[in-house]
């Protein structure tokens, strides 16, 4: 009987301590996310973004590892330089001719917009680009932890999405 009472007393002291540490951990995590989000806002406001993908996902859901393969999306004010590998379906015979079939663009961008989601602590950048006979729409979602997702839509190809990091 003494063992049971002693065990109950011991557990009654240990359980509140572990619950308190969980609350403290959650508070520390929340504070870290707030600091990262404020840093993200400042970063996006600078209008200089470099994104490099680690994974590509086709519209059919196939994931392709891009680590070690050259790819990038660079935004400098209203200009961009993009090279992304493409693994989807081309809807036009002219796509891929004269190049390597990747998504390539360098020049001025249109319809540039930035939206911050304070609740989810992320930034979404949307813009479009026109290359000869192809129109692209880009949606870049940036998170405070330096991770990012990019979705590319085209009038001549299937959609592609990329996940990776920004700096």
Backbone torsions as a table, in degrees:
resi	resn	phi	psi	omega
1	UNK	NA	-41.5	179.3
2	UNK	-62.3	-37.3	179.7
3	UNK	-63.4	-40.2	-179.4
4	UNK	-66.4	-45.2	179.5
5	UNK	-64.4	-42.4	178.2
6	UNK	-63.2	-41.6	177.9
7	UNK	-63.8	-43.1	179.0
8	UNK	-63.5	-43.5	178.2
9	UNK	-62.7	-43.7	179.8
10	UNK	-62.5	-45.1	178.7
11	UNK	-64.8	-36.2	-179.7
12	UNK	-66.0	-24.9	175.9
13	UNK	-84.8	-35.4	-176.3
14	UNK	-75.0	-43.6	-175.8
15	UNK	-59.6	-47.5	178.2
16	UNK	-63.0	-32.7	179.1
17	UNK	-65.6	-42.5	-179.5
18	UNK	-71.1	-34.2	177.3
19	UNK	-66.7	-38.8	178.8
20	UNK	-65.5	-40.0	-179.9
21	UNK	-67.2	-32.0	175.6
22	UNK	-65.1	-42.3	178.0
23	UNK	-63.0	-42.1	178.8
24	UNK	-64.6	-42.1	178.7
25	UNK	-62.2	-42.2	179.0
26	UNK	-64.0	-40.4	179.6
27	UNK	-65.8	-42.8	178.6
28	UNK	-63.4	-42.2	178.9
29	UNK	-62.8	-43.5	179.7
30	UNK	-62.8	-43.1	178.7
31	UNK	-63.3	-39.8	178.0
32	UNK	-62.8	-43.7	179.4
33	UNK	-63.9	-36.9	177.9
34	UNK	-65.3	-44.1	178.3
35	UNK	-62.2	-43.7	178.7
36	UNK	-62.3	-38.9	-178.8
37	UNK	-68.0	-40.9	176.9
38	UNK	-62.9	-41.5	176.8
39	UNK	-63.2	-39.6	177.6
40	UNK	-61.2	-44.4	179.6
41	UNK	-60.0	-44.8	178.1
42	UNK	-62.7	-41.4	-179.7
43	UNK	-62.0	-47.3	-178.7
44	UNK	-65.1	-38.1	179.0
45	UNK	-64.6	-21.0	178.8
46	UNK	-72.3	-16.8	179.5
47	UNK	61.1	25.3	175.1
48	UNK	-128.5	106.0	-174.7
49	UNK	-129.1	133.8	174.4
50	UNK	-121.7	117.4	179.6
51	UNK	-113.4	135.0	174.4
52	UNK	-129.4	125.5	-176.8
53	UNK	-83.0	143.1	172.1
54	UNK	-105.2	-25.7	-179.1
55	UNK	-136.9	143.7	171.7
56	UNK	-117.5	143.2	178.3
57	UNK	-128.8	124.2	179.0
58	UNK	-77.0	168.3	179.5
59	UNK	-65.8	-17.7	176.4
60	UNK	-88.4	-2.6	176.1
61	UNK	96.5	1.2	178.9
62	UNK	-73.5	127.6	179.2
63	UNK	-99.7	134.7	-178.5
64	UNK	-125.2	127.8	179.1
65	UNK	-75.2	127.2	-178.6
66	UNK	-108.4	2.9	-178.3
67	UNK	-61.5	126.6	-178.0
68	UNK	94.4	-11.0	177.3
69	UNK	-99.6	138.0	-179.6
70	UNK	-67.8	126.6	174.4
71	UNK	-163.3	147.9	-179.8
72	UNK	-168.0	159.3	168.1
73	UNK	-137.7	118.5	-178.9
74	UNK	-119.4	127.8	175.9
75	UNK	-116.7	128.3	175.6
76	UNK	-133.0	99.4	-172.4
77	UNK	58.6	-118.7	-177.7
78	UNK	-104.5	20.2	177.1
79	UNK	-114.5	149.9	178.2
80	UNK	-142.4	154.9	175.3
81	UNK	-133.0	118.7	-172.4
82	UNK	-130.1	133.0	166.4
83	UNK	-141.2	112.3	179.2
84	UNK	-131.9	133.8	176.4
85	UNK	-67.4	148.9	-178.8
86	UNK	-122.3	130.0	-176.9
87	UNK	-124.3	13.3	-176.2
88	UNK	-95.9	-154.0	-177.9
89	UNK	-104.6	132.5	175.5
90	UNK	-89.4	133.9	-179.7
91	UNK	-98.4	0.1	-176.4
92	UNK	-135.6	143.9	-179.4
93	UNK	-68.8	-20.4	-176.4
94	UNK	-83.6	-13.4	-178.7
95	UNK	-69.1	130.2	176.0
96	UNK	92.9	-17.4	178.2
97	UNK	-77.3	139.9	-179.5
98	UNK	82.7	5.4	-179.8
99	UNK	-155.8	-160.2	-178.1
100	UNK	-101.3	6.4	178.0
101	UNK	89.0	-4.1	177.7
102	UNK	-78.8	175.3	175.6
103	UNK	-89.2	110.4	-177.5
104	UNK	-126.0	134.0	177.3
105	UNK	-157.9	141.3	174.5
106	UNK	-145.5	122.3	179.0
107	UNK	149.4	-162.9	-177.5
108	UNK	-73.8	147.3	179.0
109	UNK	-112.7	157.6	-179.1
110	UNK	-116.5	162.8	172.7
111	UNK	52.1	40.3	-179.2
112	UNK	-72.2	127.4	176.7
113	UNK	-144.9	149.3	178.4
114	UNK	-127.7	132.8	175.4
115	UNK	-129.3	133.0	176.2
116	UNK	-103.6	134.4	175.4
117	UNK	-109.2	100.0	-176.2
118	UNK	-66.9	-31.8	-179.1
119	UNK	-68.8	-45.5	-179.3
120	UNK	-90.6	-7.0	179.1
121	UNK	56.6	58.8	177.2
122	UNK	-145.4	163.9	177.0
123	UNK	-123.4	139.6	178.3
124	UNK	-120.7	123.2	178.7
125	UNK	-112.1	127.5	177.6
126	UNK	-122.6	141.1	174.4
127	UNK	-159.6	166.2	177.9
128	UNK	-128.6	159.2	-179.5
129	UNK	-144.3	146.3	-179.2
130	UNK	-122.4	125.9	-179.2
131	UNK	-127.0	109.7	179.8
132	UNK	45.5	-103.5	-177.0
133	UNK	-102.5	14.1	-175.6
134	UNK	-127.9	135.6	176.3
135	UNK	-112.3	133.2	-180.0
136	UNK	-116.1	143.7	169.0
137	UNK	-121.8	127.7	-177.6
138	UNK	-115.8	137.9	172.2
139	UNK	-128.9	113.9	-178.7
140	UNK	-111.7	118.8	179.1
141	UNK	-107.1	122.5	-177.6
142	UNK	-111.3	137.4	178.8
143	UNK	-113.2	158.3	-177.1
144	UNK	-62.9	-23.4	-177.6
145	UNK	-87.9	16.9	177.8
146	UNK	76.0	7.9	173.9
147	UNK	-87.6	154.7	-179.5
148	UNK	-152.0	154.5	174.4
149	UNK	-126.3	139.4	-179.9
150	UNK	-127.2	131.3	174.7
151	UNK	-117.6	132.8	-179.2
152	UNK	-121.5	124.9	175.3
153	UNK	-115.0	146.7	-178.3
154	UNK	-142.8	153.8	175.6
155	UNK	-79.9	-9.9	-175.9
156	UNK	-119.6	-1.4	-176.4
157	UNK	-142.0	165.2	173.2
158	UNK	-74.1	159.2	-179.8
159	UNK	-68.0	148.9	174.9
160	UNK	-132.6	150.2	171.7
161	UNK	-131.5	151.9	-175.8
162	UNK	-133.6	144.2	173.2
163	UNK	-128.1	142.6	-178.2
164	UNK	-177.4	-143.5	-175.2
165	UNK	-129.0	158.9	176.0
166	UNK	-126.2	158.5	175.0
167	UNK	-148.7	NA	NA
